Amino acid sequence: MRNTSKSRRVLTYFGLIFWMLINLFPVYWMFTFSLKNNEEIFGANVVGLPKHWLWSNYSSALGTGRMGTYFLNSVIVATATILITLAVALMATFALTRLIWKQRRTLNKFFMLGLTIPIHASIVPVYVTLSRLHMLNTYWALIIPYSAFSLSMAILVCTGFMNEIPRELDESACIDGCGVWGIFFRIIVPLMKPAVATVGIYTFLQCWNDELMFANIFISKTALKTLPVGVQALSGQYTTDWGPIGAALVLATFPTLFVYIFLSKKIQESFIAGAVKG
């Protein structure tokens, strides 16, 4: 029995290691890709380490490609979208789940309708609305649509967590003299950290990965374009230097890995909490 359990454990470890290598290979390939020239990328040394480590690809992407400006624009749009989505979602969920008023269930259903609307189907009406409000070629042209389309999922996630917070905490805080805002900021928000982390990562990934479509349509000023648009602009009409494009892709991927590393613990806590509450 012991030998069987040991062999199963060894096979499990080998399987996990193999799965880890499969998932890490694209990261390795992209990093080595960013340090090669066109001859190595399209030659025999496709997967191997670069013969000459061309760190100049990064300086070319940041300098000539203006990836630093595009990166900053993407960070501004993503950060503002996360903050707006979290603030509106937490307050809306508090009003829908903790306060008693007419039509709150109807309004909740209205918010959930946002999950059924494809973001691509709204391009024309959103463009017309932003044009009439003179918001094209501004950060708000991206922040407002991304926040609106992230709100339904954010409310759905926050509702599940907030419903599990005992209402006795609200009553105790009310007896101690807390008002509605005091209960919200002192009781509810501190207990919603796993949900906040989940919504934050989901919103970040959504707006970071979908910026190409909206940014191409709503932003025409070069100084306001985001990182995916900048990566696309590095491709030449007749010839393309793929090394700087690889460097730009590494820069575009780094924030995603960075955010997940620092917030993955909160995501795991949210999954465990949901399993226990279910």
MITOR-455497 format. One record per residue (C-alpha): residue in one letter; z, y, x. Coordinates in pm, 1 decimal. Each point is the difference from the previous one (the first is absolute). Layout:
<atom><code>A</code><up>Z</up><north>Y</north><east>X</east></atom>
...
This chain:
<atom><code>M</code><up>0.0</up><north>0.0</north><east>0.0</east></atom>
<atom><code>R</code><up>86.7</up><north>238.1</north><east>282.2</east></atom>
<atom><code>N</code><up>-329.1</up><north>-67.6</north><east>178.6</east></atom>
<atom><code>T</code><up>-187.7</up><north>60.6</north><east>-326.5</east></atom>
<atom><code>S</code><up>177.1</up><north>330.8</north><east>-59.6</east></atom>
<atom><code>K</code><up>-65.0</up><north>109.2</north><east>358.6</east></atom>
<atom><code>S</code><up>-368.5</up><north>-87.0</north><east>-22.1</east></atom>
<atom><code>R</code><up>-30.2</up><north>191.4</north><east>-326.1</east></atom>
<atom><code>R</code><up>172.1</up><north>297.4</north><east>158.1</east></atom>
<atom><code>V</code><up>-234.3</up><north>-10.6</north><east>301.1</east></atom>
<atom><code>L</code><up>-306.1</up><north>-23.3</north><east>-226.6</east></atom>
<atom><code>T</code><up>132.1</up><north>292.1</north><east>-204.5</east></atom>
<atom><code>Y</code><up>44.8</up><north>212.6</north><east>312.4</east></atom>
<atom><code>F</code><up>-348.5</up><north>-88.1</north><east>124.4</east></atom>
<atom><code>G</code><up>-145.1</up><north>84.7</north><east>-340.0</east></atom>
<atom><code>L</code><up>180.8</up><north>337.1</north><east>-8.1</east></atom>
<atom><code>I</code><up>-109.5</up><north>80.9</north><east>355.2</east></atom>
<atom><code>F</code><up>-360.0</up><north>-89.2</north><east>-84.5</east></atom>
<atom><code>W</code><up>13.8</up><north>218.0</north><east>-312.8</east></atom>
<atom><code>M</code><up>148.7</up><north>286.6</north><east>202.8</east></atom>
<atom><code>L</code><up>-280.1</up><north>-24.5</north><east>257.3</east></atom>
<atom><code>I</code><up>-262.4</up><north>7.4</north><east>-275.4</east></atom>
<atom><code>N</code><up>151.3</up><north>318.3</north><east>-144.1</east></atom>
<atom><code>L</code><up>45.0</up><north>168.2</north><east>338.1</east></atom>
<atom><code>F</code><up>-351.0</up><north>-76.1</north><east>125.5</east></atom>
<atom><code>P</code><up>-168.2</up><north>288.0</north><east>-190.9</east></atom>
<atom><code>V</code><up>251.6</up><north>242.3</north><east>152.9</east></atom>
<atom><code>Y</code><up>-68.3</up><north>-137.5</north><east>349.1</east></atom>
<atom><code>W</code><up>-376.5</up><north>10.4</north><east>-55.7</east></atom>
<atom><code>M</code><up>8.3</up><north>357.7</north><east>-125.4</east></atom>
<atom><code>F</code><up>211.7</up><north>115.6</north><east>295.7</east></atom>
<atom><code>T</code><up>-225.2</up><north>-165.0</north><east>260.7</east></atom>
<atom><code>F</code><up>-304.7</up><north>123.7</north><east>-192.6</east></atom>
<atom><code>S</code><up>125.8</up><north>358.3</north><east>41.8</east></atom>
<atom><code>L</code><up>7.5</up><north>-36.5</north><east>379.8</east></atom>
<atom><code>K</code><up>-352.4</up><north>-133.8</north><east>54.7</east></atom>
<atom><code>N</code><up>-347.2</up><north>146.1</north><east>26.3</east></atom>
<atom><code>N</code><up>-300.3</up><north>-103.1</north><east>-207.5</east></atom>
<atom><code>E</code><up>-115.8</up><north>-256.3</north><east>257.4</east></atom>
<atom><code>E</code><up>325.0</up><north>-194.5</north><east>-17.4</east></atom>
<atom><code>I</code><up>34.8</up><north>34.6</north><east>-376.4</east></atom>
<atom><code>F</code><up>-344.1</up><north>-144.6</north><east>-70.2</east></atom>
<atom><code>G</code><up>-18.0</up><north>-221.0</north><east>310.3</east></atom>
<atom><code>A</code><up>168.0</up><north>-324.3</north><east>97.1</east></atom>
<atom><code>N</code><up>346.8</up><north>155.1</north><east>32.7</east></atom>
<atom><code>V</code><up>59.5</up><north>55.0</north><east>-371.0</east></atom>
<atom><code>V</code><up>346.1</up><north>-151.8</north><east>-30.5</east></atom>
<atom><code>G</code><up>127.3</up><north>18.1</north><east>356.9</east></atom>
<atom><code>L</code><up>189.4</up><north>279.4</north><east>171.1</east></atom>
<atom><code>P</code><up>-204.3</up><north>300.6</north><east>118.3</east></atom>
<atom><code>K</code><up>-135.8</up><north>-17.6</north><east>353.4</east></atom>
<atom><code>H</code><up>47.3</up><north>375.0</north><east>27.3</east></atom>
<atom><code>W</code><up>277.0</up><north>148.8</north><east>-213.1</east></atom>
<atom><code>L</code><up>-164.1</up><north>310.9</north><east>-144.1</east></atom>
<atom><code>W</code><up>296.4</up><north>211.1</north><east>-106.6</east></atom>
<atom><code>S</code><up>-248.7</up><north>284.9</north><east>-11.2</east></atom>
<atom><code>N</code><up>-107.9</up><north>-131.4</north><east>-340.2</east></atom>
<atom><code>Y</code><up>326.3</up><north>133.0</north><east>-142.1</east></atom>
<atom><code>S</code><up>-41.9</up><north>340.5</north><east>160.4</east></atom>
<atom><code>S</code><up>-356.9</up><north>8.2</north><east>-128.6</east></atom>
<atom><code>A</code><up>113.6</up><north>-86.1</north><east>-352.6</east></atom>
<atom><code>L</code><up>276.4</up><north>260.8</north><east>6.9</east></atom>
<atom><code>G</code><up>-211.0</up><north>268.6</north><east>167.1</east></atom>
<atom><code>T</code><up>-364.0</up><north>-24.0</north><east>-93.2</east></atom>
<atom><code>G</code><up>68.9</up><north>-192.7</north><east>-319.3</east></atom>
<atom><code>R</code><up>281.1</up><north>238.1</north><east>-109.1</east></atom>
<atom><code>M</code><up>207.2</up><north>-300.2</north><east>-105.8</east></atom>
<atom><code>G</code><up>320.1</up><north>193.2</north><east>66.2</east></atom>
<atom><code>T</code><up>-86.7</up><north>251.0</north><east>-273.3</east></atom>
<atom><code>Y</code><up>-108.3</up><north>-273.1</north><east>-240.9</east></atom>
<atom><code>F</code><up>314.0</up><north>-200.3</north><east>75.1</east></atom>
<atom><code>L</code><up>221.1</up><north>300.0</north><east>-76.1</east></atom>
<atom><code>N</code><up>-184.0</up><north>61.1</north><east>-327.2</east></atom>
<atom><code>S</code><up>52.8</up><north>-360.6</north><east>-104.7</east></atom>
<atom><code>V</code><up>370.4</up><north>19.7</north><east>84.0</east></atom>
<atom><code>I</code><up>38.7</up><north>319.0</north><east>-205.7</east></atom>
<atom><code>V</code><up>-178.9</up><north>-150.5</north><east>-301.0</east></atom>
<atom><code>A</code><up>188.3</up><north>-331.6</north><east>18.3</east></atom>
<atom><code>T</code><up>342.6</up><north>161.4</north><east>47.9</east></atom>
<atom><code>A</code><up>-46.1</up><north>246.4</north><east>-284.2</east></atom>
<atom><code>T</code><up>-128.9</up><north>-275.8</north><east>-228.9</east></atom>
<atom><code>I</code><up>299.9</up><north>-223.1</north><east>73.5</east></atom>
<atom><code>L</code><up>253.0</up><north>278.9</north><east>-57.9</east></atom>
<atom><code>I</code><up>-159.4</up><north>114.2</north><east>-327.0</east></atom>
<atom><code>T</code><up>-40.4</up><north>-356.4</north><east>-129.4</east></atom>
<atom><code>L</code><up>358.9</up><north>-94.4</north><east>81.0</east></atom>
<atom><code>A</code><up>147.7</up><north>317.6</north><east>-149.3</east></atom>
<atom><code>V</code><up>-197.3</up><north>-22.3</north><east>-325.2</east></atom>
<atom><code>A</code><up>39.1</up><north>-378.3</north><east>-33.6</east></atom>
<atom><code>L</code><up>378.8</up><north>4.3</north><east>50.2</east></atom>
<atom><code>M</code><up>54.7</up><north>284.9</north><east>-244.4</east></atom>
<atom><code>A</code><up>-237.6</up><north>-146.5</north><east>-258.6</east></atom>
<atom><code>T</code><up>159.4</up><north>-343.8</north><east>28.3</east></atom>
<atom><code>F</code><up>346.6</up><north>151.3</north><east>-37.5</east></atom>
<atom><code>A</code><up>-108.6</up><north>179.5</north><east>-315.6</east></atom>
<atom><code>L</code><up>-169.0</up><north>-310.9</north><east>-140.3</east></atom>
<atom><code>T</code><up>278.6</up><north>-249.1</north><east>71.9</east></atom>
<atom><code>R</code><up>330.6</up><north>190.7</north><east>3.8</east></atom>
<atom><code>L</code><up>-47.9</up><north>275.8</north><east>-257.3</east></atom>
<atom><code>I</code><up>-32.9</up><north>-57.5</north><east>-374.1</east></atom>
<atom><code>W</code><up>-271.5</up><north>203.3</north><east>-171.3</east></atom>
<atom><code>K</code><up>-285.8</up><north>-53.0</north><east>-241.4</east></atom>
<atom><code>Q</code><up>-336.9</up><north>-131.8</north><east>113.5</east></atom>
<atom><code>R</code><up>126.6</up><north>-105.0</north><east>342.5</east></atom>
<atom><code>R</code><up>-146.7</up><north>-348.6</north><east>-44.6</east></atom>
<atom><code>T</code><up>-332.5</up><north>149.9</north><east>-104.2</east></atom>
<atom><code>L</code><up>-5.0</up><north>219.8</north><east>307.3</east></atom>
<atom><code>N</code><up>82.3</up><north>-299.6</north><east>219.1</east></atom>
<atom><code>K</code><up>-299.7</up><north>-185.6</north><east>-145.1</east></atom>
<atom><code>F</code><up>-212.7</up><north>307.8</north><east>67.7</east></atom>
<atom><code>F</code><up>103.1</up><north>-8.1</north><east>366.6</east></atom>
<atom><code>M</code><up>-80.6</up><north>-371.7</north><east>21.7</east></atom>
<atom><code>L</code><up>-353.7</up><north>69.1</north><east>-123.0</east></atom>
<atom><code>G</code><up>-62.0</up><north>149.4</north><east>343.0</east></atom>
<atom><code>L</code><up>2.1</up><north>-352.8</north><east>144.8</east></atom>
<atom><code>T</code><up>-311.4</up><north>-88.2</north><east>-200.9</east></atom>
<atom><code>I</code><up>-213.9</up><north>297.0</north><east>108.9</east></atom>
<atom><code>P</code><up>-210.4</up><north>-63.6</north><east>314.8</east></atom>
<atom><code>I</code><up>24.2</up><north>282.6</north><east>247.9</east></atom>
<atom><code>H</code><up>-379.4</up><north>-6.3</north><east>48.1</east></atom>
<atom><code>A</code><up>-60.4</up><north>66.4</north><east>-368.9</east></atom>
<atom><code>S</code><up>178.1</up><north>335.2</north><east>22.0</east></atom>
<atom><code>I</code><up>-204.5</up><north>159.5</north><east>276.1</east></atom>
<atom><code>V</code><up>-216.0</up><north>217.2</north><east>-225.1</east></atom>
<atom><code>P</code><up>274.0</up><north>135.7</north><east>-231.8</east></atom>
<atom><code>V</code><up>236.0</up><north>56.4</north><east>292.5</east></atom>
<atom><code>Y</code><up>-273.9</up><north>181.9</north><east>192.8</east></atom>
<atom><code>V</code><up>-77.6</up><north>224.5</north><east>-299.1</east></atom>
<atom><code>T</code><up>369.3</up><north>76.3</north><east>-54.7</east></atom>
<atom><code>L</code><up>63.9</up><north>82.5</north><east>365.2</east></atom>
<atom><code>S</code><up>-311.8</up><north>215.6</north><east>10.5</east></atom>
<atom><code>R</code><up>112.6</up><north>204.2</north><east>-300.6</east></atom>
<atom><code>L</code><up>344.7</up><north>41.3</north><east>155.2</east></atom>
<atom><code>H</code><up>-160.5</up><north>107.9</north><east>331.9</east></atom>
<atom><code>M</code><up>181.1</up><north>-277.0</north><east>186.5</east></atom>
<atom><code>L</code><up>-297.6</up><north>-159.5</north><east>173.1</east></atom>
<atom><code>N</code><up>15.1</up><north>16.1</north><east>380.3</east></atom>
<atom><code>T</code><up>379.5</up><north>11.7</north><east>-3.5</east></atom>
<atom><code>Y</code><up>267.7</up><north>-258.9</north><east>69.7</east></atom>
<atom><code>W</code><up>88.1</up><north>3.9</north><east>-369.9</east></atom>
<atom><code>A</code><up>-341.7</up><north>-144.4</north><east>-82.1</east></atom>
<atom><code>L</code><up>124.8</up><north>-326.7</north><east>151.9</east></atom>
<atom><code>I</code><up>375.4</up><north>24.5</north><east>-57.4</east></atom>
<atom><code>I</code><up>-16.0</up><north>48.0</north><east>-378.6</east></atom>
<atom><code>P</code><up>-236.0</up><north>-294.2</north><east>-77.9</east></atom>
<atom><code>Y</code><up>183.1</up><north>-237.7</north><east>235.9</east></atom>
<atom><code>S</code><up>337.9</up><north>94.6</north><east>-147.4</east></atom>
<atom><code>A</code><up>-129.6</up><north>-40.6</north><east>-355.8</east></atom>
<atom><code>F</code><up>-146.5</up><north>-344.3</north><east>63.1</east></atom>
<atom><code>S</code><up>310.4</up><north>-119.2</north><east>185.3</east></atom>
<atom><code>L</code><up>238.9</up><north>115.6</north><east>-271.6</east></atom>
<atom><code>S</code><up>-44.9</up><north>-289.6</north><east>-245.1</east></atom>
<atom><code>M</code><up>79.2</up><north>-269.3</north><east>255.3</east></atom>
<atom><code>A</code><up>288.3</up><north>206.4</north><east>136.2</east></atom>
<atom><code>I</code><up>155.4</up><north>34.1</north><east>-346.5</east></atom>
<atom><code>L</code><up>-50.0</up><north>-372.0</north><east>-64.6</east></atom>
<atom><code>V</code><up>182.6</up><north>-93.6</north><east>322.2</east></atom>
<atom><code>C</code><up>278.4</up><north>254.1</north><east>-49.8</east></atom>
<atom><code>T</code><up>53.2</up><north>-103.1</north><east>-362.4</east></atom>
<atom><code>G</code><up>73.8</up><north>-358.9</north><east>97.9</east></atom>
<atom><code>F</code><up>265.0</up><north>110.3</north><east>248.5</east></atom>
<atom><code>M</code><up>155.4</up><north>274.9</north><east>-209.5</east></atom>
<atom><code>N</code><up>43.1</up><north>-228.4</north><east>-301.6</east></atom>
<atom><code>E</code><up>219.9</up><north>-227.4</north><east>213.5</east></atom>
<atom><code>I</code><up>241.3</up><north>279.1</north><east>97.4</east></atom>
<atom><code>P</code><up>306.1</up><north>-32.0</north><east>-228.2</east></atom>
<atom><code>R</code><up>27.6</up><north>280.5</north><east>-252.2</east></atom>
<atom><code>E</code><up>376.9</up><north>-7.7</north><east>50.8</east></atom>
<atom><code>L</code><up>-59.7</up><north>193.0</north><east>323.4</east></atom>
<atom><code>D</code><up>-158.6</up><north>281.1</north><east>-201.4</east></atom>
<atom><code>E</code><up>289.9</up><north>2.3</north><east>-243.3</east></atom>
<atom><code>S</code><up>258.9</up><north>6.7</north><east>279.0</east></atom>
<atom><code>A</code><up>-180.6</up><north>284.8</north><east>174.7</east></atom>
<atom><code>C</code><up>-22.9</up><north>189.7</north><east>-329.8</east></atom>
<atom><code>I</code><up>374.3</up><north>-41.1</north><east>-55.2</east></atom>
<atom><code>D</code><up>61.2</up><north>134.8</north><east>350.2</east></atom>
<atom><code>G</code><up>-195.1</up><north>314.7</north><east>-88.5</east></atom>
<atom><code>C</code><up>-352.0</up><north>-77.4</north><east>126.1</east></atom>
<atom><code>G</code><up>-290.4</up><north>139.7</north><east>-194.3</east></atom>
<atom><code>V</code><up>-344.0</up><north>-151.2</north><east>-35.7</east></atom>
<atom><code>W</code><up>-118.8</up><north>124.7</north><east>338.6</east></atom>
<atom><code>G</code><up>324.7</up><north>-109.4</north><east>163.8</east></atom>
<atom><code>I</code><up>-42.2</up><north>-353.1</north><east>-134.3</east></atom>
<atom><code>F</code><up>-361.6</up><north>-4.5</north><east>111.8</east></atom>
<atom><code>F</code><up>53.6</up><north>120.4</north><east>357.6</east></atom>
<atom><code>R</code><up>344.3</up><north>-148.9</north><east>71.0</east></atom>
<atom><code>I</code><up>-18.9</up><north>-332.4</north><east>-182.4</east></atom>
<atom><code>I</code><up>-355.7</up><north>-104.6</north><east>-76.9</east></atom>
<atom><code>V</code><up>-200.8</up><north>119.1</north><east>301.2</east></atom>
<atom><code>P</code><up>229.1</up><north>-160.7</north><east>267.2</east></atom>
<atom><code>L</code><up>-26.3</up><north>-334.7</north><east>-181.7</east></atom>
<atom><code>M</code><up>-379.0</up><north>21.9</north><east>-17.1</east></atom>
<atom><code>K</code><up>-67.6</up><north>-15.0</north><east>375.3</east></atom>
<atom><code>P</code><up>-182.2</up><north>-338.8</north><east>-7.4</east></atom>
<atom><code>A</code><up>-222.1</up><north>124.3</north><east>-282.7</east></atom>
<atom><code>V</code><up>-62.1</up><north>326.2</north><east>183.2</east></atom>
<atom><code>A</code><up>-109.0</up><north>-193.1</north><east>310.2</east></atom>
<atom><code>T</code><up>-229.0</up><north>-223.1</north><east>-205.9</east></atom>
<atom><code>V</code><up>-163.3</up><north>292.2</north><east>-179.8</east></atom>
<atom><code>G</code><up>-26.2</up><north>197.5</north><east>325.0</east></atom>
<atom><code>I</code><up>-185.7</up><north>-276.3</north><east>184.1</east></atom>
<atom><code>Y</code><up>-224.1</up><north>-78.7</north><east>-296.8</east></atom>
<atom><code>T</code><up>-91.3</up><north>366.0</north><east>-48.4</east></atom>
<atom><code>F</code><up>-60.5</up><north>51.0</north><east>371.3</east></atom>
<atom><code>L</code><up>-232.6</up><north>-299.0</north><east>25.8</east></atom>
<atom><code>Q</code><up>-186.8</up><north>98.2</north><east>-313.5</east></atom>
<atom><code>C</code><up>-71.7</up><north>359.1</north><east>98.8</east></atom>
<atom><code>W</code><up>-55.2</up><north>-81.1</north><east>369.5</east></atom>
<atom><code>N</code><up>-254.4</up><north>-274.5</north><east>-70.2</east></atom>
<atom><code>D</code><up>-179.0</up><north>173.9</north><east>-290.1</east></atom>
<atom><code>E</code><up>-42.2</up><north>339.8</north><east>162.5</east></atom>
<atom><code>L</code><up>-364.4</up><north>-58.5</north><east>95.9</east></atom>
<atom><code>M</code><up>-144.8</up><north>18.0</north><east>-350.9</east></atom>
<atom><code>F</code><up>188.5</up><north>303.7</north><east>-130.5</east></atom>
<atom><code>A</code><up>-5.5</up><north>182.1</north><east>333.6</east></atom>
<atom><code>N</code><up>-378.4</up><north>-31.9</north><east>22.6</east></atom>
<atom><code>I</code><up>-44.7</up><north>141.7</north><east>-349.8</east></atom>
<atom><code>F</code><up>274.6</up><north>261.1</north><east>-32.0</east></atom>
<atom><code>I</code><up>14.2</up><north>128.3</north><east>359.5</east></atom>
<atom><code>S</code><up>-297.7</up><north>154.0</north><east>179.5</east></atom>
<atom><code>K</code><up>183.2</up><north>214.5</north><east>257.5</east></atom>
<atom><code>T</code><up>18.8</up><north>-173.7</north><east>337.3</east></atom>
<atom><code>A</code><up>346.6</up><north>141.2</north><east>70.8</east></atom>
<atom><code>L</code><up>142.5</up><north>-169.5</north><east>-312.2</east></atom>
<atom><code>K</code><up>-164.9</up><north>-341.2</north><east>26.3</east></atom>
<atom><code>T</code><up>220.1</up><north>-306.7</north><east>35.2</east></atom>
<atom><code>L</code><up>4.7</up><north>-284.0</north><east>249.5</east></atom>
<atom><code>P</code><up>-231.8</up><north>-250.5</north><east>-176.3</east></atom>
<atom><code>V</code><up>-263.8</up><north>272.3</north><east>-36.3</east></atom>
<atom><code>G</code><up>39.4</up><north>81.4</north><east>368.8</east></atom>
<atom><code>V</code><up>-53.3</up><north>-364.1</north><east>96.8</east></atom>
<atom><code>Q</code><up>-315.7</up><north>-8.3</north><east>-209.7</east></atom>
<atom><code>A</code><up>-124.8</up><north>320.7</north><east>167.1</east></atom>
<atom><code>L</code><up>18.0</up><north>-162.9</north><east>345.3</east></atom>
<atom><code>S</code><up>-297.3</up><north>-218.3</north><east>-87.5</east></atom>
<atom><code>G</code><up>-318.3</up><north>157.5</north><east>136.8</east></atom>
<atom><code>Q</code><up>-334.1</up><north>20.4</north><east>-175.8</east></atom>
<atom><code>Y</code><up>-193.5</up><north>-192.2</north><east>266.9</east></atom>
<atom><code>T</code><up>254.7</up><north>-130.5</north><east>250.7</east></atom>
<atom><code>T</code><up>373.2</up><north>-58.6</north><east>-32.5</east></atom>
<atom><code>D</code><up>268.7</up><north>-24.9</north><east>264.9</east></atom>
<atom><code>W</code><up>224.1</up><north>-265.4</north><east>-152.2</east></atom>
<atom><code>G</code><up>289.1</up><north>34.0</north><east>243.7</east></atom>
<atom><code>P</code><up>127.0</up><north>332.9</north><east>-139.6</east></atom>
<atom><code>I</code><up>-42.3</up><north>-138.4</north><east>-351.0</east></atom>
<atom><code>G</code><up>227.3</up><north>-288.2</north><east>95.5</east></atom>
<atom><code>A</code><up>251.3</up><north>248.2</north><east>141.3</east></atom>
<atom><code>A</code><up>-13.3</up><north>197.7</north><east>-323.7</east></atom>
<atom><code>L</code><up>61.1</up><north>-319.5</north><east>-199.3</east></atom>
<atom><code>V</code><up>306.5</up><north>-75.2</north><east>211.4</east></atom>
<atom><code>L</code><up>131.4</up><north>350.6</north><east>-69.9</east></atom>
<atom><code>A</code><up>-68.6</up><north>-48.1</north><east>-370.7</east></atom>
<atom><code>T</code><up>179.1</up><north>-336.7</north><east>-7.3</east></atom>
<atom><code>F</code><up>307.2</up><north>103.3</north><east>202.3</east></atom>
<atom><code>P</code><up>175.7</up><north>197.0</north><east>-280.2</east></atom>
<atom><code>T</code><up>-24.8</up><north>-299.0</north><east>-234.6</east></atom>
<atom><code>L</code><up>169.0</up><north>-227.8</north><east>253.6</east></atom>
<atom><code>F</code><up>253.5</up><north>268.8</north><east>86.6</east></atom>
<atom><code>V</code><up>103.6</up><north>57.7</north><east>-361.6</east></atom>
<atom><code>Y</code><up>25.2</up><north>-371.1</north><east>-75.5</east></atom>
<atom><code>I</code><up>213.5</up><north>-73.4</north><east>307.8</east></atom>
<atom><code>F</code><up>255.9</up><north>263.3</north><east>-97.8</east></atom>
<atom><code>L</code><up>1.5</up><north>-72.5</north><east>-375.1</east></atom>
<atom><code>S</code><up>-62.0</up><north>-376.1</north><east>-10.0</east></atom>
<atom><code>K</code><up>373.3</up><north>-70.4</north><east>-27.0</east></atom>
<atom><code>K</code><up>19.8</up><north>208.5</north><east>-318.1</east></atom>
<atom><code>I</code><up>-301.2</up><north>-185.6</north><east>-141.4</east></atom>
<atom><code>Q</code><up>167.3</up><north>-334.5</north><east>66.9</east></atom>
<atom><code>E</code><up>319.0</up><north>126.4</north><east>-163.6</east></atom>
<atom><code>S</code><up>-198.2</up><north>102.0</north><east>-307.7</east></atom>
<atom><code>F</code><up>-156.6</up><north>-345.4</north><east>-29.1</east></atom>
<atom><code>I</code><up>336.5</up><north>-172.5</north><east>42.0</east></atom>
<atom><code>A</code><up>163.0</up><north>232.9</north><east>-253.3</east></atom>
<atom><code>G</code><up>-276.3</up><north>-64.5</north><east>-249.7</east></atom>
<atom><code>A</code><up>34.0</up><north>-376.6</north><east>45.3</east></atom>
<atom><code>V</code><up>376.2</up><north>9.5</north><east>-52.1</east></atom>
<atom><code>K</code><up>-24.5</up><north>229.3</north><east>-302.0</east></atom>
<atom><code>G</code><up>-273.8</up><north>-210.4</north><east>-154.4</east></atom>
